[in-house]
Amino acid sequence: MTRIDAGEVRLSGWLICATEAEAAAVRAHLPDHLALTRAEPGCLSFQVTEAGPLTWRVEERFRDGAAFDAHQARTRASAWYAATAGIRRQYQVEGN
Protein backbone atom coordinates (compact mmCIF):
# COMPACT_ATOMS: atom_id res chain seq x y z
CA MET A 1 0.00 0.00 0.00
CA THR A 2 1.25 3.48 -0.84
CA ARG A 3 2.00 5.75 2.10
CA ILE A 4 -0.29 8.77 2.22
CA ASP A 5 1.46 11.92 3.42
CA ALA A 6 -0.38 14.07 5.95
CA GLY A 7 -3.34 15.67 4.21
CA GLU A 8 -2.71 13.97 0.87
CA VAL A 9 -5.72 12.52 -0.97
CA ARG A 10 -5.42 9.53 -3.27
CA LEU A 11 -8.10 8.15 -5.57
CA SER A 12 -7.69 4.81 -7.34
CA GLY A 13 -10.02 2.62 -9.28
CA TRP A 14 -11.66 1.99 -12.60
CA LEU A 15 -13.63 3.74 -15.32
CA ILE A 16 -15.79 1.00 -16.87
CA CYS A 17 -17.55 1.60 -20.17
CA ALA A 18 -20.62 -0.42 -21.14
CA THR A 19 -20.31 0.20 -24.89
CA GLU A 20 -17.78 1.12 -27.52
CA ALA A 21 -19.57 4.49 -27.87
CA GLU A 22 -18.77 5.26 -24.22
CA ALA A 23 -15.15 4.18 -24.77
CA ALA A 24 -14.94 6.46 -27.81
CA ALA A 25 -16.14 9.38 -25.67
CA VAL A 26 -13.40 8.63 -23.12
CA ARG A 27 -10.73 8.48 -25.84
CA ALA A 28 -11.96 11.72 -27.41
CA HIS A 29 -12.04 13.75 -24.18
CA LEU A 30 -9.25 12.19 -22.15
CA PRO A 31 -6.27 14.17 -23.54
CA ASP A 32 -7.79 17.53 -22.52
CA HIS A 33 -8.95 16.12 -19.18
CA LEU A 34 -5.43 14.88 -18.42
CA ALA A 35 -3.81 18.19 -19.37
CA LEU A 36 -6.27 20.33 -17.42
CA THR A 37 -6.08 18.14 -14.31
CA ARG A 38 -2.28 17.95 -14.30
CA ALA A 39 -2.17 21.76 -14.46
CA GLU A 40 -4.39 22.18 -11.38
CA PRO A 41 -2.77 23.56 -8.23
CA GLY A 42 -2.20 20.70 -5.79
CA CYS A 43 -2.29 17.89 -8.37
CA LEU A 44 0.66 15.62 -7.52
CA SER A 45 -0.08 12.98 -10.15
CA PHE A 46 -2.93 12.00 -12.43
CA GLN A 47 -2.86 8.85 -14.56
CA VAL A 48 -5.65 7.28 -16.60
CA THR A 49 -4.41 4.21 -18.45
CA GLU A 50 -6.42 2.08 -20.85
CA ALA A 51 -6.47 -1.43 -19.36
CA GLY A 52 -8.74 -3.06 -21.93
CA PRO A 53 -11.12 -2.10 -24.73
CA LEU A 54 -13.74 -0.77 -22.29
CA THR A 55 -11.79 -0.13 -19.07
CA TRP A 56 -9.33 2.43 -17.75
CA ARG A 57 -7.25 2.36 -14.57
CA VAL A 58 -7.42 5.69 -12.71
CA GLU A 59 -4.77 6.85 -10.21
CA GLU A 60 -4.92 10.36 -8.73
CA ARG A 61 -2.93 12.10 -5.99
CA PHE A 62 -3.66 15.57 -4.64
CA ARG A 63 -1.79 17.62 -2.05
CA ASP A 64 -4.81 17.90 0.26
CA GLY A 65 -8.57 17.80 0.51
CA ALA A 66 -8.97 21.35 -0.77
CA ALA A 67 -7.04 20.55 -3.96
CA PHE A 68 -9.04 17.35 -4.44
CA ASP A 69 -12.35 19.19 -3.89
CA ALA A 70 -11.32 21.90 -6.37
CA HIS A 71 -10.51 19.18 -8.91
CA GLN A 72 -13.90 17.56 -8.40
CA ALA A 73 -15.67 20.92 -8.86
CA ARG A 74 -13.69 21.76 -12.02
CA THR A 75 -14.31 18.33 -13.45
CA ARG A 76 -18.08 18.54 -12.95
CA ALA A 77 -18.16 21.76 -14.98
CA SER A 78 -16.08 20.32 -17.85
CA ALA A 79 -16.66 18.85 -21.31
CA TRP A 80 -15.14 15.63 -19.92
CA TYR A 81 -17.90 15.29 -17.35
CA ALA A 82 -20.65 16.16 -19.82
CA ALA A 83 -19.41 13.42 -22.17
CA THR A 84 -18.66 10.75 -19.55
CA ALA A 85 -21.07 11.34 -16.64
CA GLY A 86 -23.05 8.18 -17.38
CA ILE A 87 -20.00 5.90 -17.43
CA ARG A 88 -19.57 3.60 -14.44
CA ARG A 89 -16.86 4.60 -11.99
CA GLN A 90 -15.53 2.28 -9.32
CA TYR A 91 -13.24 4.39 -7.14
CA GLN A 92 -11.74 4.30 -3.68
CA VAL A 93 -10.58 7.53 -2.02
CA GLU A 94 -7.98 7.55 0.77
CA GLY A 95 -6.64 10.39 2.83
CA ASN A 96 -7.91 13.66 4.15
Secondary structure, 3 states (H helix, E strand, C coil): CCCCCCCCEEEEEEEECCCHHHHHHHHHHHHHHHHHHHCCCCEEEEEEEEEECCEEEEEEEECCHHHHHHHHHHHHCCHHHHHHCCCEEEEEEEEC
